[in-house]
């Protein structure tokens, strides 16, 4: 399947009975055969093979134990697929959260992280129930490119210590420039074996993706480096830093939930919610593009909320839709949400059977995995195309990128979205115009009326620009006929400018007439008080000219 394919959506996905109905119900209603189960089992196993090393790597980079990445993928992944609004979404820990999770753990500890995850789940549930998922999807593309590239830079910077096997005298700073300064100061502690493991891991992943794209490149690379560590290669491993991994999920438990703890966790929960909603719906849109299906955004947010609550109860952290694993699921022939559920089951079996072997995984190998993930997150061709296509959009992207890496993710998204909104207003304002009507019949003997045609959206961005032109029209008492046939919408600011024009004309003995309004525009004008008989409305220009006095 192609990542750019678009198919006509028919069947159950074309007419959604409820915005909250899980896609699992839709798939089962369509009929689920043994052949579908086999296809989903193969896809689920393929995704699990990708998710196993990646979940541990993300957890370690986030400042928690590798087992918590697996808890997140198992519990969160199962719940996202069970209740989600996308057929193919795979939930789990995501690289986009590394910076936020690491900062959260540093400031309020692991119990605070678990509480923030639970609170974020409740917020996502509320967003979905309020049907806000439809609006969250409208994130401008320059903002998406900018914050994704910024996250990639931060992820790569967070792996430099393990990539080079550096030893820092104290805690690694979280702020990018301070981090780079501290790592540079520790350059004398570079470990040759660790650097070798990192380079070979990256080379194996890139080489296998080119020569054998269907093979699980990340798992093969990590397994090969683990063999070297088990044979005595002197590198730091998962076992040497974190000890043995547990084989089973922990019993569900609530973290401390006192008023002080909730207040401390609340800002982090808001950040997790904002980023999680954007990331999960973006991932679902990618799956739609690859499959030709259509996801239910509000059901997806509800599933993300349930998954985060479940993850927090079982010792995991933030869950969201993951683009790379979701794309792998689609390419592997998934027939529906069962593949995501099975991916979680396979991860649980791997934890049960292979947990002791994880102790031999070199941290440098996991750092190499995340380095390749960070590299792939930067959409280089799209960024180059945007720079060529629009300097304004490119500027929004750059501002978002810089704020993400030097400030924080939330600031990057909010400021980027605001700038994109201003750009949109400017472009829509430029698209609106007022001009003498080209079809008006010129009559040198009649100077008692002028006819102007409005085109484009007549909203607050265009009201000031067009209002000044309309105001000049009212210099002499006359009938001013305004053709609205090319106006798709009008807001209160546009209506207000017309009201001022009508008032000015009446004071000078003139009148304002409207023709050719669409129903939506007519409703808005009447709500603003611009209704008959004060301002005559005509269906077309001919009817208005016929009503002019002789």
Protein Blocks (a to p, Z undefined) as FASTA:
>chain_A
ZZkbccddehjllmcfbfkbcfklmmmmnopafklmmmmmmmmmmmmmmmmmmmmmmmmm
nopafklmmmmmmmmmmmmmmmmcbfklccdddfklmmmmmmmmmmnojmlmmmmmmmmm
mmmmmmmmnopmmmmmmccfklmmmmmmmmmmmmmmmmmmmmnopacfbdcdfblklmmm
mmmmmmmmpcfklmmmmmmmmmmmmmmmmmmmmbcfklmmmmmmmmmmmnopacddfklm
nopadfbdcddddddfbfklmmmmmmmmmmmmmmmmmmmmmmmmmmmmmnopacdfklmm
mmmmmmmmmmmmnopacddddfklmmmmmmnopabjklmmmmmmmmmmmmmmmmmmmmmp
cfklmmmmmmmmmmmmpcfklmmmmmmmomklmmmmmmmmmmmmmmcmklmmmmmmmmmm
mmmmmmmmmmpccdddfkbccdfkbckbccdddedjddfklmmmmmmmmmmmmmpgcddd
ddfklpcbdcfklmmmmmmmmmmmmmnopacddehiafklmmmmmmnopacfkbccdfbl
klmmmmpcZZ
